[in-house]
Amino acid sequence: MNTKNKLYLIAFAFVSFAMASCSSEDPVPENDGEVITDVTLMFQEIDASGNAVGSPVEFTASDAEGIEVGGAPTIETVMLAKGKTYEMSIEVYNSIENENITEEIQEEGDEHQFYFLGSAFTSSPFLSYTYDDEGTELIGLKGIVSVQQSPGFSTAEMRVILRHDLDKNFPGADNPNFTDYAQAGGESDLDITFPVVVE
């Protein structure tokens, strides 16, 4: 084999190796969803004019590893009063990175939206929810929760879902109790269920 052919084979082998190395080192696509370790629901009772009544109460769910990846989050029971109306706000936090995710969700409001399901809203519902966010985007960081005066039962579940990268123009996606939320695309950054007791 002459020198020219040897050089050709060496060059060919080098190019083949380089291409194989590049393809094997391509980064694996990552989930851009948020890591959430703490979720706080804050309820401020309001009167018919929207004025605050009394002091707000907070209920928290947390898991040090992340609520969506940890084994068993600690979840407080939401306690509400019959016939009352509340402004509910949501705070989400990533204690691993010491990061307040609420601000990011607000800034990327066109990519995020909360849905509220569970028996408290969907099976003989005793709660109703309407979005009340600042600005034009429906997000769910703030909303109005009303409790029936005479609910059929006193305990239920409130499932809080945060969707990321959904199609907000999908029919029904503007409904906070949209049971087919997955059809609007995207993925869940959060899906957690709070027990609810009405007294």
Secondary structure, DSSP 8 states (H G I E B T S, - for coil): --HHHHHHHHHHHHHHHHHHHHHHTS----------SEEEEEEEEE-TTS-B-S--EEEEEE-TT-TTTSS--EE--EEE-TT-EEEEEEEEEETTTTEEHHHHHHHTTTTEEEEEESHHHHSS--EEEEE--SSS----SEEEEEE-SS-S-SEEEEEEEEEES--TTSTTTT-TT-TTGGGG--EEEEEEEEEEEE-
